[in-house]
Amino acid sequence: MADTRFEVIGVPGLPMVEPGDSLVDLIQQALRDISESLQDGDVVCVAQKIVSKAEGRLIRLDDVEPSTAAIELAAETDKDPRLVELILSESDEVLRKKPGVLIVRHKRGFVMANAGIDQSNVDHAGGDQALLLPTDPDASAARLREQLQSLSSVSVGVVIVDSANR
């Protein structure tokens, strides 16, 4: 009979991820630190935020020049015009807007607040920053899967997860 056990293992101790960091190296080191290793059939769930950080999707708002449309929409939604410019650049359509709320259809088809752009858990010491979703999360997951399998000699799945309501 096949093993029907389901187990979730959190991997603590990952450092603050920076652009260009190797997620494979960070994951493998974190697993070694807790005396764990990948097994055939494991599914590695990786937070979208660390994938975006490693891929350099962190944007300094001081580097963003808001368009007239972004300035007007920012006034309607009580949002920073630079953030609204990023939201518009990551979106195909604005679906709902009111003070404090901006719901859009992301270029990848997701319907979400602020195009999934996040400003939490990022370093703002050098000024306000915003973290965009990965450009191609499927390709990111496939690349991470290939690298993990190559280094560990086991067959695993990789899912990039997000806490967004979709």
Residue pairs with C-beta under 8 A, 6 or more apart in sequence:
9 34
9 36
11 27
11 30
11 31
11 34
11 36
12 30
12 34
13 30
13 33
13 34
14 26
14 27
14 30
14 50
15 26
16 123
17 23
17 26
17 50
17 53
17 54
18 53
18 54
19 53
19 54
19 55
19 56
19 58
20 54
20 56
21 53
21 54
22 54
23 46
23 50
23 51
23 54
23 144
24 144
24 147
24 148
24 151
27 44
27 46
27 148
28 148
28 151
28 152
31 37
31 38
37 152
38 44
38 148
38 152
38 154
38 156
39 154
40 154
40 155
40 156
41 155
41 156
42 154
42 156
42 157
43 156
43 157
43 158
43 159
44 144
44 145
44 148
44 156
44 157
44 158
44 159
45 158
45 159
45 160
45 161
46 141
46 144
46 158
46 159
46 160
46 161
47 160
47 161
47 162
48 116
48 133
48 134
48 137
48 160
48 161
48 162
49 118
49 121
49 131
49 162
51 134
51 137
51 140
51 144
51 160
52 58
52 131
52 132
52 133
52 134
53 122
53 131
55 134
55 135
55 140
57 131
57 132
57 133
57 134
57 135
58 122
58 129
58 130
58 131
58 132
59 86
59 129
59 130
59 131
59 132
60 126
60 127
60 128
60 129
61 80
61 82
61 83
61 86
61 127
61 128
61 129
61 130
62 82
62 127
62 128
64 82
64 83
64 85
64 86
65 82
65 85
66 74
66 81
66 82
66 84
66 85
67 85
67 88
69 88
70 81
70 82
70 84
70 85
70 88
71 81
71 84
73 79
73 84
73 88
73 94
73 97
73 102
74 80
74 81
74 83
74 84
76 97
76 98
76 99
77 84
77 97
77 98
77 99
77 100
77 101
77 102
78 99
78 100
79 87
79 100
79 102
80 128
82 128
83 114
83 117
83 119
83 130
84 102
86 115
86 117
86 130
86 132
87 102
87 104
87 114
87 115
87 117
88 94
88 104
90 104
90 106
90 107
90 115
90 116
90 117
90 132
90 133
91 104
91 105
91 106
91 107
91 115
92 104
92 105
92 106
92 107
93 104
93 105
94 102
94 103
94 104
95 103
95 104
95 105
95 111
96 102
96 103
97 103
101 113
102 113
102 114
103 111
103 112
103 113
104 111
104 112
104 113
104 114
104 115
105 111
106 112
106 115
106 116
106 133
108 133
108 137
110 116
110 164
110 166
111 166
112 164
112 165
112 166
113 164
115 132
115 133
116 132
116 133
116 162
116 164
117 130
117 131
117 132
117 133
118 130
118 131
119 128
119 129
119 130
119 131
122 129
122 130
122 131
123 129
133 162
134 140
134 160
137 160
140 160
141 158
141 159
141 160
142 158
144 158
145 156
145 157
145 158
148 156
148 158
149 155
149 156
